[in-house]
Amino acid sequence: MDQKPIRGRESLEAPTPEIARLYLDEARTAGERSADRIDRRGVLLQDIVAQVTLAVLVTAYLLVAREKGAAAIQPLVFFVLVAGQIATGAGERGGMRWKDPRDRPMRVVALILFGAAMLGAIVLLLVAPRAVPIGVYAIPGLILIVGLAVPAARGLLRAPKRPGAAEPTRATLPTATRVATMCLGLQLGFTAVAVGMPESGPTAFLSVVIVLIFAAWLFAWRTEGGPATMGLWWGSAQHAVLLGSAVLVGGLGVAAAYTDAVGPWTAVAGGAATLIAYVLVSFLPGRAPVRLAP
């Protein structure tokens, strides 16, 4: 390839094939060295938590929408979006980046099946929500578990503990991330109350409040107060609270839709417990992102 030298400077000599091969070998060695330092066990564990969280939320949404209608359970949609962004941030910790999905064909197949199952479930909700057994609405969540969480769990069991892997250090959450964690607790507290209320009036009002909080969060989406950054800094305690709140909010919604066991005070208690949990874990140390040396 012809060079275009800088004006006033002599053109550089083209490297010989041997030197070019050495450059390529060195680049490959540096890439392998960086890959060896990635905490793959930690990444796989976060992937499992993320997929189980999303499976719980998606299943709860479909089950409640079957009984009460999609509009009545709209707050769960925002929970799903935020959980997905937090999972993205967690996957970027320790130098791991999302790669071309063509490198992981089974994951692509699982995502295609999940999309098809979700599309079919939404069509059923619009046309004839009770035309099929209730278990059909659990299929998308099961695909996430079987197609994504289970392979990640198998990889976690097989992944050896690498001596050179970079261990994320415990660190205090940045101020913006701590405040965002508390705000997430407030939003999910409102969500718990909204999906657990048997009456539609309070649910509609709280849905508007949740939408406003979510809209305000859009301005801080990629800052230290955004959900992706929270996933990057969060530790095990914060992710455990996220999974627990998904189970609590989803369980309240399903119980309120199919039983009379959930009343207004139960929903308020669930919302208060969610808020308190997020406030407490916001003061616990997280895990600082790892800077990988070449």
SEZAGU-553721 format. One record per atom (N, C-alpha, C, O, CB): residue in three letters; x, y, z. Coordinates in steps of 0.1 Angstrom, whole numbers, plus 5000, padded with zeros to 4 digits. Glycine has a CB too. Layout:
# residues N
alaXYZ
...
***
This chain:
# residues 294
met500949885000
met500050005000
met500950125000
met501850135008
met499050005012
asp500650224991
asp501450344990
asp501250435002
asp500150445007
asp501150424977
gln502350495007
gln502350585018
gln502050725013
gln502450765002
gln503550575026
lys501450805022
lys501250945019
lys502051025030
lys501451055040
lys499750985019
pro503251055027
pro504151115038
pro503651255041
pro503051325033
pro505551115033
ile503951295054
ile503651425058
ile504551525051
ile505751495049
ile503751445074
arg504051635047
arg504851735040
arg506051775048
arg505851815060
arg503951865036
gly507151775042
gly508451815049
gly509151705057
gly510151725062
gly508151925059
arg508551585056
arg509151465063
arg509351355052
arg508551345043
arg508251415075
glu510351275055
glu510551165046
glu509651055049
glu509251035061
glu512051115047
ser509250975039
ser508350865041
ser509150755049
ser510350735047
ser507850805028
leu508350675057
leu508950565064
leu509150445055
leu508450425046
leu508050535076
glu510150365059
glu510350245052
glu509250145055
glu508850125067
glu511750185055
ala508850075045
ala507849965047
ala508449855055
ala509549815053
ala507249915034
pro507649805065
pro508249695073
pro508449565065
pro507649545056
pro507349665086
thr509449495069
thr509649365062
thr508549265066
thr507949285077
thr511049305065
pro508349155059
pro507349055063
pro507649005077
pro506748975085
pro507348945053
glu508948985081
glu509248935094
glu508849025105
glu508348985115
glu510748905095
ile509149155103
ile508749255113
ile507249265114
ile506749275125
ile509349395109
ala506549265103
ala505049265103
ala504549155111
ala503549165118
ala504449275089
arg505149035109
arg504648915116
arg504948925131
arg504048885139
arg505348785111
leu506048985135
leu506349015149
leu505249105155
leu504849085167
leu507749065151
tyr504949215148
tyr503849305153
tyr502549225155
tyr501949245165
tyr503649415143
leu502149145146
leu500949075147
leu500948975159
leu500048965166
leu500648995134
asp502148905160
asp502248815172
asp502148885185
asp501548835194
asp503548735171
glu502749005186
glu502749085198
glu501349125201
glu500949125213
glu503749205197
ala500649175191
ala499249215193
ala498349095198
ala497549115206
ala498649275180
arg498548985192
arg497848865196
arg498148825211
arg497248795218
arg498048745187
thr499448835214
thr499848805228
thr499248905238
thr498748865249
thr501348805229
ala499149035234
ala498649135243
ala497149105245
ala496549125256
ala498849275238
gly496449065234
gly495049035235
gly494748915244
gly493848925252
gly494449015221
glu495548815243
glu495348695251
glu495648725266
glu494948675275
glu496248585247
arg496648815268
arg497048855282
arg495848925288
arg495548905300
arg498348935282
ser495249015281
ser494149095286
ser492949005289
ser492249015299
ser493749205277
ala492748905280
ala491548815281
ala491748725294
ala490848695301
ala491448725269
asp493048685296
asp493348605308
asp493048675321
asp492748615331
asp494748555308
arg493148815321
arg492948885333
arg491448915336
arg491148975346
arg493749015333
ile490548885326
ile489148915328
ile488548815339
ile488848695338
ile488348905315
asp487848865348
asp487148785358
asp485948715352
asp484848765354
asp486748865371
arg486148605344
arg485048545337
arg484048485346
arg482848485343
arg485548435328
arg484448435358
arg483448375367
arg482548485372
arg481348465374
arg484248315379
gly483048605375
gly482248715379
gly481248755369
gly480048785371
gly483048835384
val481748765356
val480848805345
val479748705343
val478548735341
val481648815332
leu480048575344
leu479048465342
leu478048475354
leu476848455351
leu479748325342
leu478448495366
leu477548505377
leu476548625375
leu475348615378
leu478348525390
gln477148735371
gln476248855369
gln475248825357
gln474148875357
gln477048975365
asp475748745347
asp474848715336
asp473648625341
asp472548645337
asp475648645325
ile473948535350
ile472948445355
ile471848535363
ile470648515361
ile473548345365
val472348625372
val471448705379
val470648795370
val469448805372
val472248795389
ala471248845360
ala470548935350
ala469448855343
ala468248905342
ala471448995340
gln469748735338
gln468748665331
gln467648615340
gln466448615335
gln469448545324
val467948575352
val466848525361
val465948645364
val464748635365
val467448465374
thr466548765367
thr465748885370
thr464848915358
thr463648945360
thr466649005372
leu465348925346
leu464548955334
leu463448845332
leu462248875329
leu465348965322
ala463748715335
ala462748615333
ala461648625343
ala460448615340
ala463448475335
val461948665356
val460948685366
val460048805362
val458748795363
val461548715379
leu460648915357
leu459849025354
leu458949005341
leu457749045341
leu460749145351
val459448935331
val458748915319
val457548815322
val456448845317
val459648855308
thr457848715330
thr456748615333
thr455648685341
thr454448665339
thr457348505341
ala456048765351
ala455048835359
ala454248935351
ala453048945352
ala455748915370
tyr454949005341
tyr454149095333
tyr453149025325
tyr451949065324
tyr455149175324
leu453448915318
leu452548845310
leu451448785318
leu450248785313
leu453248735302
leu451748725329
leu450648665337
leu449648765342
leu448448745342
leu451248595349
val450148885347
val449248985352
val448449055340
val447249085342
val450049095360
ala449149075329
ala448449135317
ala447349035312
ala446349085307
ala449449155306
arg447548905313
arg446448815310
arg445248835318
arg444148825312
arg446948675311
glu445348875330
glu444248885339
glu443649025340
glu442449045340
glu444548835353
lys444549125340
lys444049265342
lys444249355330
lys443749465330
lys444849315354
gly444949305320
gly445149395308
gly446549455308
gly447149475319
gly444149495307
ala447149475296
ala448549525296
ala448649665302
ala449749695308
ala448949525281
ala447649745301
ala447749885306
ala447849885321
ala448549975327
ala446549965301
ala447249785328
ala447249785342
ala448649755348
ala448849785360
ala446249695347
ile449449695340
ile450749645345
ile451949725338
ile453049675338
ile450949495343
gln451649835333
gln452649915325
gln453849945333
gln454949945327
gln452050045320
pro453849975346
pro455050005354
pro456149895353
pro457249925354
pro454650025368
leu455749775351
leu456749665350
leu457549675338
leu458749635337
leu456049525350
val457049745327
val457849765315
val459049845318
val460149815313
val456949825304
phe458949945326
phe460050035329
phe461049955338
phe462249975337
phe459650165336
phe460549875346
phe461449785354
phe462349695345
phe463549685347
phe460649705364
val461649635335
val462349555326
val463449635318
val464549585317
val461449485316
leu463149755314
leu464149835307
leu465349875315
leu466449865311
leu463449965301
val465049915328
val466149945337
val467049825340
val468249835340
val465550015349
ala466349715343
ala467149595346
ala468049555334
ala469149505337
ala466149475350
gly467549565322
gly468349535311
gly469549625309
gly470649575306
gly467549545298
gln469449755312
gln470549845312
gln471549815323
gln472749825321
gln470049985313
ile471049785335
ile471949745346
ile472749615342
ile473949605345
ile471149725359
ala472049525336
ala472749405332
ala473849435321
ala474949375322
ala471749305326
thr473649535312
thr474649575303
thr475849625310
thr476949595306
thr474049675293
gly475649715319
gly476749775327
gly477549665334
gly478749675335
gly476249875336
ala476849575340
ala477549465348
ala478349385338
ala479449335342
ala476449375355
gly477949365326
gly478649285317
gly479949345312
gly480849285307
gly477849245305
glu480049485313
glu481149555309
glu482249565320
glu483349615317
glu480749695305
arg481949515332
arg482949525342
arg484149425339
arg483949325334
arg482349485356
gly485349475344
gly486449385342
gly487049375328
gly487749275326
gly486249255348
gly486649465319
gly487249455306
gly486349375296
gly486649375284
gly488549395306
met485349305301
met484449235292
met483549325284
met483049425290
met483549135300
arg483449305271
arg482549385263
arg481649295255
arg482049175252
arg483449475253
trp480449335252
trp479549255244
trp480149235230
trp480449335223
trp478149325243
lys480249115225
lys480849085213
lys479849065202
lys478649065205
lys481848965214
asp480249035190
asp479349015179
asp478648885182
asp479248785186
asp480148995165
pro477248895182
pro476448775186
pro476748655177
pro476348545181
pro475048805186
arg477348675165
arg477548555156
arg478648465162
arg478748355158
arg478048605143
asp479348515172
asp480348435179
asp479648335189
asp480348245194
asp481448515186
arg478448365192
arg477748275202
arg476348235196
arg475348295200
arg477548355215
pro476448135187
pro475148095180
pro474048055189
pro472848085186
pro475547985170
met474347975199
met473247935208
met472548045215
met471348045217
met473847835218
arg473348145218
arg472748265225
arg471748335215
arg470748385218
arg473748365230
val472248345202
val471348405192
val470048325190
val469048385189
val472148415178
val470248195190
val469048105189
val468048125200
val466848145198
val469447955188
ala468648135212
ala467748165224
ala467048295223
ala465848305226
ala468648155237
leu467748395219
leu467148535218
leu466148535207
leu465048605209
leu468248635215
ile466348465196
ile465348455185
ile464048385190
ile462948435188
ile465848385173
leu464248275197
leu463148205203
leu462348285213
leu461148285214
leu463548075210
phe463148365221
phe462548455231
phe461648555224
phe460548585229
phe463548515240
gly462248615214
gly461548725207
gly460248665200
gly459248735201
gly462348785196
ala460348545194
ala459148485188
ala458148455199
ala456948475197
ala459548365181
ala458548405210
ala457648365221
ala456948495227
ala455748495230
ala458348295232
met457748605229
met457148725233
met456148785224
met455048835228
met458248825236
leu456448775211
leu455548825201
leu454248745201
leu453148805200
leu456248825187
gly454348615202
gly453148535202
gly452348565215
gly451148565214
gly453548385202
ala453048585226
ala452248605238
ala451548745238
ala450448755242
ala453248605250
ile452248845232
ile451548975231
ile450348975221
ile449349035224
ile452649085226
val450548895210
val449348875201
val448148815209
val447048855207
val449748795189
leu448548715216
leu447448645224
leu446748745234
leu445548735236
leu448048525232
leu447548825241
leu447048925250
leu446049025243
leu445049065249
leu448148995257
leu446449055231
leu445549145223
leu444349085218
leu443249155217
leu446349215212
val444448955214
val443348895207
val442448815216
val441248835217
val443848805196
ala443048715223
ala442248625232
ala443148585243
ala443748475242
ala441748505224
pro443248665254
pro444248635264
pro443948505272
pro444948435277
pro444248745274
arg442748455272
arg442448335280
arg442148215271
arg441548115275
arg441248355289
ala442548225258
ala442348115249
ala443348005250
ala443047895245
ala442448165234
val444348025258
val445447925260
val445647905275
val445247995283
val446747955253
pro446147785279
pro446447765293
pro447447875298
pro448147935291
pro447047635295
ile447347905311
ile448148005317
ile449647975316
ile450448065316
ile447748025332
gly449947845316
gly451347815315
gly452047855302
gly453247875302
gly451547665316
val451247885292
val451847935279
val452548065281
val453548095274
val450747945268
tyr452048145290
tyr452648285292
tyr453948275300
tyr454648375301
tyr451648375299
ala454348155305
ala455548135311
ala456748095302
ala457848085306
ala455448035323
ile456348065289
ile457348015280
ile458448115277
ile459648075277
ile456647985267
pro458248245275
pro459348335273
pro460348345284
pro461548345282
pro458848475270
gly459848345297
gly460748345308
gly461548215309
gly462748215312
gly459948365321
leu460848095305
leu461647975306
leu462747965295
leu463747905297
leu460647855303
ile462448035284
ile463548035273
ile464748115278
ile465848075276
ile462948105260
leu464448225286
leu465648295291
leu466348215301
leu467648215302
leu465148425298
ile465648135309
ile466348055319
ile467147945313
ile468347925315
ile465247995329
val466447865304
val467047745298
val468047785287
val469147725287
val465947655291
gly467747885280
gly468647925268
gly469848015272
gly470848015265
gly467847985258
leu469748095283
leu470748185287
leu471348165301
leu472548155302
leu470248325286
ala470448145311
ala470948135324
ala471547995327
ala472647995333
ala469748155334
val470947895322
val471547755324
val472947745317
val473847695324
val470547655319
pro473047785304
pro474447775299
pro475447855306
pro476647815308
pro474447815284
ala475047975311
ala475948055319
ala476347985332
ala477447995337
ala475348195322
ala475347915338
ala475647835350
ala476647725348
ala477447695356
ala474347785357
arg476447655336
arg477347545333
arg478747605330
arg479747545335
arg476847475320
gly478847725324
gly480147785322
gly480747825335
gly481947815336
gly479947905313
leu479947865344
leu480447905357
leu481047785365
leu482147795371
leu479447975366
leu480447675364
leu480947555370
leu482147505364
leu483047445371
leu479847445370
arg482347525351
arg483547475344
arg484647575344
arg485847535342
arg483147435330
ala484347695346
ala485447805345
ala486347785356
ala485947795368
ala484747945345
pro487647775353
pro488647765364
pro488947895370
pro488748005363
pro489947695358
lys489447895382
lys489848015388
lys491248055383
lys492247985386
lys489848005404
arg491348165375
arg492648205369
arg493448285379
arg492948385383
arg492348275356
pro494648245381
pro495448325391
pro495648465386
pro495748555394
pro496848255393
gly495748495373
gly496048625368
gly494748705366
gly494948825362
gly496748615355
ala493648655369
ala492348725366
ala492348855375
ala492648845387
ala491148635368
ala491848955369
ala491749085377
ala490549075386
ala489449065382
ala491649205367
glu490749095399
glu489749085409
glu489249235411
glu489949315415
glu490249025422
pro487849255409
pro487349385412
pro487549425427
pro487149345435
pro485849395408
thr488049535429
thr488249585443
thr486949645449
thr486249715441
thr489449675444
arg486749625461
arg485549685468
arg485849835469
arg486949875473
arg485349615482
ala484849905466
ala484950055466
ala483650115469
ala482550065466
ala485550105452
thr483650235475
thr482450305478
thr481850355465
thr482450395456
thr482750435487
leu480450345464
leu479850385452
leu479950535450
leu479950615460
leu478350355453
pro480250585438
pro480250725435
pro478950795440
pro477850725440
pro480450755420
thr479050915443
thr477850985449
thr476650985439
thr475550955444
thr478251135452
ala476951005426
ala475851005417
ala475250865416
ala474050845414
ala476351045403
thr476050765416
thr475550625416
thr474750585428
thr473750515428
thr476750525414
arg475250635440
arg474450615452
arg473150675452
arg472150615456
arg475250665464
val473050805448
val471750875447
val470850805437
val469650785439
val471951025443
ala471450755425
ala470650685415
ala470150555421
ala468950515417
ala471450665403
thr470850485429
thr470450365435
thr469250395444
thr468250315444
thr471550295443
met469250495452
met468150535461
met466950575452
met465850535455
met468550655470
cys467150645441
cys466050685432
cys465450555426
cys464250555424
cys466550785422
leu466250465422
leu465750335417
leu464850265427
leu463750215424
leu466850245413
gly465350265440
gly464450215450
gly463150285452
gly462150225454
gly465250215464
leu463150415450
leu461850495451
leu460950455439
leu459750435441
leu462150645451
gln461550445427
gln460750415416
gln460150275417
gln459050245414
gln461650425403
leu461050175422
leu460550035423
leu459550025435
leu458649935435
leu461649945424
gly459750115445
gly458750115455
gly457350155450
gly456350095454
gly459150205467
phe457350265442
phe456150305436
phe455550195427
phe454350165426
phe456350435427
thr456450125420
thr456050015411
thr455349895419
thr454349845415
thr457249955403
ala455949865431
ala455349765439
ala453949795444
ala453049715444
ala456249735451
val453849925447
val452449975452
val451549975440
val450349935441
val452550115458
ala451950015428
ala451150025416
ala450649885412
ala449449865409
ala451850095405
val451549785411
val451049655407
val450349575417
val449649485414
val452249575402
gly450549615430
gly449849545441
gly448549595445
gly447749535452
gly450749535452
met448149715440
met446949775443
met445749705436
met445849695424
met446949925440
pro444749665443
pro443649605436
pro442749705428
pro442149665418
pro442749535446
glu442749835432
glu442049935425
glu442849995414
glu444050005415
glu441550045435
ser442150035403
ser442850085392
ser443250235393
ser444150285387
ser442050065379
gly442450305402
gly442750455403
gly444150485408
gly444850555402
gly441750515413
pro444550435420
pro445850455425
pro446950405415
pro448050465414
pro446050395438
thr446650295409
thr447650235399
thr447950335388
thr449050355383
thr447150105394
ala446850395382
ala447050485371
ala447850615376
ala448650655369
ala445650535366
phe447550665388
phe448250775393
phe449750745395
phe450650825391
phe447650825406
leu450050625401
leu451450595404
leu452150565390
leu453350585389
leu451450465413
ser451450515380
ser452050485367
ser452550615361
ser453550615355
ser451050415358
val451750725363
val452250855358
val453450905365
val454350955359
val451050955360
val453450885378
val454650925386
val455850845382
val456950895380
val454450895401
ile455750715379
ile456850625375
ile457350675361
ile458550675359
ile456350475375
val456450705353
val456850755339
val457650885340
val458650895333
val455550775330
leu457250975349
leu457951095351
leu459351075356
leu460351135352
leu457151195360
ile459450985366
ile460850945371
ile461650885360
ile462850925359
ile460650855383
phe461050795353
phe461850735342
phe462250835331
phe463350825326
phe460950625335
ala461350925328
ala461751035318
ala462851115323
ala463751155315
ala460451115315
ala462851155336
ala463951235342
ala465251155341
ala466351215340
ala463551275356
trp465151025343
trp466350945343
trp467050935329
trp468250915328
trp466050805348
leu466250955319
leu466750955305
leu467851055303
leu468851025296
leu465650975295
phe467851165310
phe468851265309
phe470151225315
phe471251275312
phe468351395315
ala470151135324
ala471351085331
ala471650945327
ala472350865334
ala471251095346
trp471250895315
trp471250755311
trp472650705311
trp472950595315
trp470650735298
arg473650785305
arg475050735304
arg475950805313
arg477150805311
arg475450755289
thr475450875323
thr476350935333
thr476550845345
thr476150725344
thr475751075338
glu477250895355
glu477450805367
glu476150785374
glu476050695383
glu478450875377
gly475050855371
gly473750825377
gly472850735368
gly471750715372
gly473050955380
gly473350695357
gly472550605348
gly472550465352
gly473450415360
gly473050625334
pro471650385347
pro471550245351
pro472750165346
pro473150065353
pro470250185345
ala473250195334
ala474450115330
ala475650135339
ala476350035342
ala474850155315
thr475850255344
thr476950285353
thr476650215367
thr477650175373
thr477150435355
met475450205371
met475050135383
met475449995382
met476049935391
met473550145386
gly475149925371
gly475649795369
gly477149775369
gly477649675373
gly475049735356
leu477849875364
leu479249875364
leu479849885378
leu480949815380
leu479849985355
trp479249955387
trp479749975400
trp479149885411
trp479749865421
trp479650125404
trp478049835408
trp477349755418
trp478149625422
trp478849575414
trp475949715414
gly477949585434
gly478549465439
gly477449355441
gly476349375436
gly479249485452
ser477849255448
ser476849135449
ser475649175457
ser474549135454
ser477549025456
ala475749265467
ala474649305476
ala473649375467
ala472449355469
ala475149385488
gln474049475459
gln473149555451
gln472449465441
gln471249485439
gln473949665444
his473149375434
his472549285425
his471549195431
his470549155426
his473549205417
ala471849145443
ala470949055451
ala469649135454
ala468549075453
ala471549005464
val469749255458
val468549335460
val467749355447
val466549355448
val468949475466
leu468449375436
leu467649395423
leu466849265420
leu465749275417
leu468649415412
leu467549145422
leu466749025420
leu465649005430
leu464548965426
leu467748905421
gly465949035442
gly464849025453
gly463749115450
gly462549075452
gly465449055466
ser463949245446
ser462849335443
ser462049285431
ser460849315430
ser463449475440
ala462749225421
ala462049175409
ala461049065414
ala459949055409
ala462949115399
val461548975423
val460648865428
val459548925436
val458348885435
val461448765436
leu459849025444
leu458749095452
leu457749165444
leu456549145446
leu459449185462
val458149245435
val457249325427
val456449235418
val455249245416
val458049425418
gly457149135411
gly456349045403
gly455448955411
gly454348935406
gly457348955395
gly455848915422
gly454948835431
gly453748905435
gly452648855436
gly455748775443
leu453949035439
leu452749115443
leu451849135432
leu450549125434
leu453249255448
gly452349155420
gly451449175408
gly450649045405
gly449449055403
gly452249215396
val451348935405
val450648805402
val449648775413
val448448735411
val451648695401
ala449948795426
ala449048765437
ala447848855437
ala446748815440
ala449848785451
ala448048985434
ala446949075433
ala446049045421
ala444849075422
ala447449225432
ala446548995411
ala445748965399
ala444948835400
ala443848825395
ala446648945387
tyr445448735408
tyr444848605408
tyr444248565422
tyr443548465423
tyr445748495404
thr444548645432
thr444048615446
thr443548745452
thr443648855447
thr445148545454
asp442948725464
asp442548845472
asp443448865484
asp443148925494
asp441048825477
ala444648805483
ala445548805495
ala446248945496
ala446848975506
ala446548695494
val446349015485
val447049145485
val446049255486
val445249275478
val447949155472
gly446249335497
gly445449455498
gly446349585497
gly447549575495
gly444749455512
pro445749695499
pro446449825498
pro447649825507
pro448749875504
pro445549945500
trp447449785520
trp448549795530
trp449649695527
trp450749725529
trp447949775544
thr449249585521
thr450349485517
thr451149545506
thr452449535506
thr449649355512
ala450549615496
ala451249675485
ala452149785491
ala453349805486
ala450349725475
val451649865500
val452449975505
val453649925513
val454749975512
val451550065514
ala453349815521
ala454449755528
ala455549695519
ala456749715522
ala453949645537
gly455149635508
gly456149585498
gly456949705492
gly458149685490
gly455449505487
gly456249815489
gly456949925483
gly457949985493
gly459050025490
gly455950035479
ala457549995506
ala458350055516
ala459649965518
ala460750015520
ala457650075529
ala459449835518
ala460549735520
ala461549755508
ala462749745510
ala460049595521
thr460949765496
thr461849785484
thr462649915486
thr463849905483
thr461049795472
leu462050025489
leu462750145491
leu463850135502
leu465050185499
leu461850265494
ile463550085513
ile464450075524
ile465649985520
ile466850015523
ile463850015537
ala465449875513
ala466449785509
ala467449855499
ala468649845501
ala465949665501
tyr466949935490
tyr467850005481
tyr468650125488
tyr469750145485
tyr467050065469
val467950185498
val468650285505
val469850225513
val470950285514
val467750365515
leu469550115519
leu470650045527
leu471850005519
leu472950025522
leu470049925535
val471549935507
val472649885499
val473349995492
val474449975487
val472149785489
ser472750115491
ser473450225484
ser474650265493
ser475550335487
ser472550345482
phe474650235506
phe475850275514
phe476850165516
phe477850175522
phe475350315528
leu476450045510
leu477449935510
leu478449945499
leu478050005488
leu476749795509
pro479649895501
pro480649915490
pro480249825478
pro479649725479
pro482049875494
gly480549875466
gly480349805454
gly481749755449
gly482649725457
gly479749895443
arg481849735436
arg483049685430
arg483549785419
arg482849815409
arg482849545423
ala484749845421
ala485249935411
ala485549865398
ala486049755398
ala486550005417
pro485249935387
pro485649885374
pro487149855373
pro487949935378
pro485149975363
val487449745367
val488849705366
val489549765354
val488949755343
val489049555366
arg490649825355
arg491449885344
arg492449775340
arg493349745348
arg492050015347
leu492349725328
leu493249615324
leu494449675317
leu494349755308
leu492549525315
ala495549635322
ala496849685316
ala497149605304
ala496849485304
ala498049675326
pro497749665293
pro498049585282
pro499149485284
pro499549405275
pro498449675270
***
